[in-house]
Amino acid sequence: MARSSTQAAATKQLTITGFLDNLARRAEVHDPLRPATRLFLVVLMLSSIGFLVQASHAATTQSQESFLHELKHQAVFRLLGVGIMLIAYRLGPSGLRRFLPHLVVASFALLVLVFFPPFGVIKNGAHRWVSVFGITFQPSELARVLLVLWIADRCVRLGPAVYDIRRGVLPMLTVAFAFFLLILVETDLGGAMLLLICALSTMWVGGARLLPVTASLVTVGGGAIISASIFVPYMRDRISMFFGQVQNEQVRHTLDALASGGFGGAGLAGGSYRNAGVPYLESDYVFALVGEELGLVGMWLVLGLFVVFLWTSLRLVLSVRERYEALSSFGLLVSVGLQAMVHVQVVSGLAPPKGMTLPFLSDGGTSLIVSSLAVGLALGAARRTHEELFPCSPSNATAS
């Protein structure tokens, strides 16, 4: 009898459901402020590595005057990112909840505005940037965060009605597809797919039925990829590059840069590929720059930090008590983690070439600020649960 019970337990551990249940039990903690603190420290470490890599790149590609300007630019934006994170920490997802309908409409309007001069700014033939009051940014990055928050709010407000396709799933899918199509025609297939996956993942965890969510992802996402590979020349070329049918100097040199660092790398400012005609090493291909200058040690350090980021994110989400804030934190942190995963896959040749930054490391103000906002809001959700658990703690008394 004891032997059969042991065999049954072993069989149960081999199932995916049992594995996930065991993982959730190991990840959950009583106070989410503990994983939140570690998550904050991981982000600071990633941002610090990013600052060093960006300074190294600027030191060997720009004049001394331009280098000092870029150094100041990087320092200001990374400090601003920390400031945004701390402000979002105080707000939390609940601080933005009542404004979500207006913010979603505003972000939709900004996505439309990219196509109309003088607000829309065209770079490399793409309509991804908008300039408002002298500030140029990518509204698609912000739209992803706001859409996740809106879907989380919608799922919680619907309650059991979220299972209903017509009342629950269909309205959320309609809004998500509208955002998806606007970003797709910018043209930004990778950004559109990232937004769609984050939105559908939040819907699924929020209680929406798996079948319509999965069918939507396969139909719309798969259809967009197939259509783009047929009718959009640059996407067709990128898919051909991935399958080795077309050679591309940038992709080849990027892989060479990634592999050239060996174990310890060439050292900061010691890389040569940036001056050999390989563009975007500071942004869309920054992981190759890490591999060239910091070697296998640097790559494993960055990947290890992102693994810790994902693990502490899971622990934070599972420990937040309020459903809307937990669901929002899930979608927000998944968006950052997925973006990092896509970047590494592209740079290492495991996915078709796609211009996507590596959160907290790449050059790019919008990506840094929005990633900081997403993480800060999740940290704010942990803060609120902590204050509910310990209403008389010294930190709360100081804050009040």
N, C-alpha and C positions, 0 to 999 in steps of 0.2 A: 504493500500500500504506500509506504514511504517512497519506494523507488518510483512508482507510477506518478506520484505527486511531483517528485523532482523532475521527471521527464516532461510532465505537463508544463511545469514552470519554465523549463528550458525551451520548450516549443513556443510558449507564449513570448519569451524574450526575443525570439527570432522574427516575430511579425513586426511590420512597420508601425502598426498602432502601438504595440507594446514598447517599441524603441522610442517613439515620440513621447509616450506617457512618462517613461523613465527619464528622458531628457528634460521634460518639463518639470518633473519633481526635483531633479538635480539643479535646474537653473533658478527655480523660484526662491526668493529670499523674503524675509519678513519686512525689511526696510529697504525700499528701492533706492534710497539715497546713497547706499554703498556702491551698487553698480553704476549709479549716475556719476559719482565722484570719479570712478575709474574711467568711465567713458569720457568725461571732461579732460582727464589727464592724457588719454590716448589721442584725443583731437589736438591738444596742445603739442604733443610730440610729433604728430604728423605735420602740423602746420610749421613747426620749427625745422623739420627736415626739408619741407617745401621751401622755406625761406633760404636755407643754405644752398639748395639745388638751384633756385632761381638766381641767387647772387652769383653762384659759380658760372651759370650760363651767361649772365650779363657781363661778367668780368672779362670774358674772352670773345664776346661778339660785338661789344659796343665801345665807344670812346670813353675816356675817363669821366667826362661831363655827363654823358648819357648813362654810364654805369651808376654814378651817384644818384641821378634822378630815378633810375629804375630801383635802386636799393631803397630809396625813400618811399617810392610807390609801393613796393612790396611790404615794407614795414607798416605803412599807414593802413593798407588793406587788411593785413593780418591782425593788426590791433583792432581795426574796425570790426573784423569778423568776431573777435573775442567779445567786443562790446555788444554786438548784435546778439551773440549767444547768451550773454548775461541778462540783457533786456528780455529776450525770449524766455529765459529761465524764470524771471519774475512774472511774466504774463502767463505762460503755459498755454496749452490748447484752449482752455476755458476762457482765457482772456480775450481771444479772438472770436469766440463762438457766435456771439450775437451779431457780429459784423460780417460773417461769412457770406451771406447772400450778396451783399454789396461788393465784397472783395472778389468774389468769383465773377460777377458781372464786369467789374473793372479789369480783371485779368483777361477776360475774353475780349474786351474792347482793345486792350493793348496788343493782343495777338492779331487782331484785325488791322490795327494801326501800323504794323510793320510793313504793310503793302502800300501805304500812302505817304508820299513825300509831303513835307520835309521831315516828318517824324520817322518814317522808315529809313533804315540805313542798310545799303546793299554791300555785302562783303563776299568776294569770291563767287558772285552770282547767286547768293542765298539771301533771302529776306528774313533774317533771324534777329535783327537788332532794331531797337527803337530808341530814339533820342528825345528825351523830355527834360526841359529846363537845363539843357547842356549836359545831362547825364545819359550815357549810352549803356544799355543793358539788354539782356535776352529775356523777354517776358515769358518764354516757354519754361524757363527754370522756376520762376515764381509760380507759374500756373500749376505746375506739378504739386507743389506744396499745398496750395490753396484747394486744389481739387481733392487731394487726400483728406484734408480737414473737413471739407463739405460732405464727402461720401461717408466719413465716420459719423458726422453729426446726423446725416440722413438715416443711416442704419440704426442708430440709437433711437431716434425719434419715431421711426416706423414700428419698432418693437416686433411682435410676431408677424406683422404685415410685410416684413422684409422678405419673407418666403414667397409672397405673392409676386408673380412675374409682372403682371400689368401694373400694380400699384407700387411694388417695391423695386424690382430689378430694372424694368424698362425705363423709367425716368432717369435713373442713375446712368444706365448705359447710354442713353441719348446724350446726356451732358458730356460724358466721357468721350464718346465718339465725335462730338462736335469739336472738342479741344484737340483730339487726336488728328482730325482732318486738317484743322488750321495749321498745326505744327508740321504735318506731313507735306503740305503744299509750300512750306517756307523755302527750300526743301530741307527737311531734317527727319529722315526716317528713323534714325536711332533715337533721337529725342522723343519722337512720337510714340515709338514702341515702349520706351522706358516709362513714359507717362501712362500708357494704357495698361502695362503690366502692374504698375503701382496701384492704379485705380481699381483694377479687377481683383488684385490680391486683397486690398482693403475691403472690397465688397464681400469677397468670399469669407474672410475671417469675421466680418461683421454679421454674417448669417445668411447671405444670399445663397441660393442653390448653386451647387457646383456645376451642374450640367449647362445651364445657360451662360454662366461666367466662362467656363472652358470653351464652349462652342463659340462664344463671341471672340475670345482671344485667337482661337484657331482660324475662324472664318475671316475676321477683320484683319488681324495681324498677318496671318499667312497670305491672305489676298493682297494686302498692301505690299508685302515683300515680293510676291510673284509679279504683281503689276509693275512695281518699280523696276524690277530686273528686266522687264520687257520693254517698257515705254520710256524710262528715264535713263539716258545714256550714261551718266556718271555712276548711277547705281549698278547698271549692267556691267560697267568696267570694273567696279569694286568687287562684285561677286566673281567675275572672271579672274581677277587677281587672286582671290581666296582659293580658287580651284586650280591655280597655276596655269591658266590658259593665256593670261596676259602678264607680262613682266612690268614691274613698276619700280623705278629707282628709289623712291622714297621708302616704300615698304621694304625693299631689299636692304637698303642702308640702315633702316631702323632695326631690323633683325641683327644685322652685323654689329651695330652699336650695342645692342642688348647683350650679345655674346662676347664682345671684345673685352669686357671688364674682368673676366676670369673670376678668381675667388675674392680678391681684395679690391678690385677696381683700379682705375687709373688715378684716382684721387680727385678731390674737388678742383675744378678748373683745369684738370688734366685731360679731359676728353677731347677728341679731335673731330668727331663726326659732325658736330654743329657747324664747323667751318668747312665741311666737305659737301655742302649743298643739300643737307638734310633739314628741311623746314619743320617747324612746330615741335621741336624737341622740348621746348619749355612748356608746352600746353597739351596738345592732343597725344603726344608721344613721350611724356615726361618719365614714364616708367623705364623707357629705353635709356634715358639720360641717367637715371638711378643705377641701372645695370652697368653702364659704361664707366661711371665715375666711382661708384661705391661697390661694384661687383656683386657676387652672389651673396655676400654678407648683407649689403644694403638692400637687395631685393627681398631676402628673407626677413629682414627687419621690417620693411614696409608691409609685406604680406602678413607677417606675424601680428603687427599692430592692427591690421584690418580684421584678422581673425579674432583678436581680442575685442575689437569694436563690435563685431557681430555677436559674440558670446555675451558681452555685457549688455548689449542692446536687448537680447533675448531675456536676460535676467531682469532687466528694467521693465520691459513690457509685461512679463508674467507677474510682476510684483505690484503694478499699479492697480489700485482698487476700482476707481471710477471707470465705467465701461467706455465712455467717449474718449477719455484721455488715454486709456490703454490702446484703443483701436487707432487713435490718431498717432500715438507714438510708434506703433507697429508700422503704419504706412510711411511715416516720415523717415524712420531709420532704415527701412527696406529700400527707400528711394536712394539714400546715400550708399548703402551697401551694394545695390545692383549697379549703380553708376561706376563704382570702383571695380567691380567684377568685369563689366563690359570693357572698361579701359585696359585692364591687364590682359584680357583675352585678345583684344585687337592688337596690342603691342607685341604680344608673343605669337601672333599668327594663328590663334585659335578661333578667330572670328573675322569676318570681312572688314576691311579698313573703314573706320568710322571716326569722325571728329568728336571725341567725347573726353572731357577733362577728368583727371584723377582728383577726387575731392581732397582739399586741403594741401595738395602738393603742386598742382598745375598753376600756371599763370592764367588769370581770368577772374576779374572782380566779381561778376555775377555769380559764377559757380561757387566761389569761396563764401560770399555773403549768404547765398541761399542755403548752402550746406550747413553753415553756422546757424542759420535761423531754424532749420529742421532739427538739428541736434539740440539747440537751446530749448525749443518748445517741448521736446521729449524730456529733457532734464526738468523742465517746469512741471510736467506731469508727476515726476518722481517727487519733487519738492512738495506738491500738494498732498500726496499720500503720506509723506513723512510728517507733515504738520497735522494731519488727521490722527496719525498713530501716536504722536508725541506733542499734544497741544500745549504742554507747559514746559517744553524744552527751552534751554537758555537761548538758542538761536532764534526761536520764534519770538521770545520776549524781546530780544534785541531788535528784530525786524519790526515788531509792532511799536 
